[in-house]
Amino acid sequence: MVAEVRPEYDTEWSAMKAVAAKLGIGTTETLRKWVRQDQTDDGSRPGTAREESAQIKAMKREIAELKRANEILKAAASFFAAEVDRPHTRS
């Protein structure tokens, strides 16, 4: 909507201010952030798109989970290796 009315205003900020007022958005800054994120998402502005950001978060969670699993496996391997090295006595 901001892009549609932009030619009618001197600055992008004034266009955002008008649109924010029409839509009843509390602050123009909120609308500005939405516009910037939309521009990032559609590739017209540099930055990380929401979809990419969600993928990065999911991958970081998965990496953390795999690291925890690795630590558990290392501890188990150490335990069982110590069992094998220990001399066994028969009663």
Buried (B, 14 or more C-beta within 10 A) or exposed (E): EBEEBBEEBEEEEBBBBBBBEEEEBEEBEEBBEBBEBBBBBEEEEEEEBEEEBEEEEEEEEEEEEEEEEEEEEEEEEEEEEEEEEEEEEEE
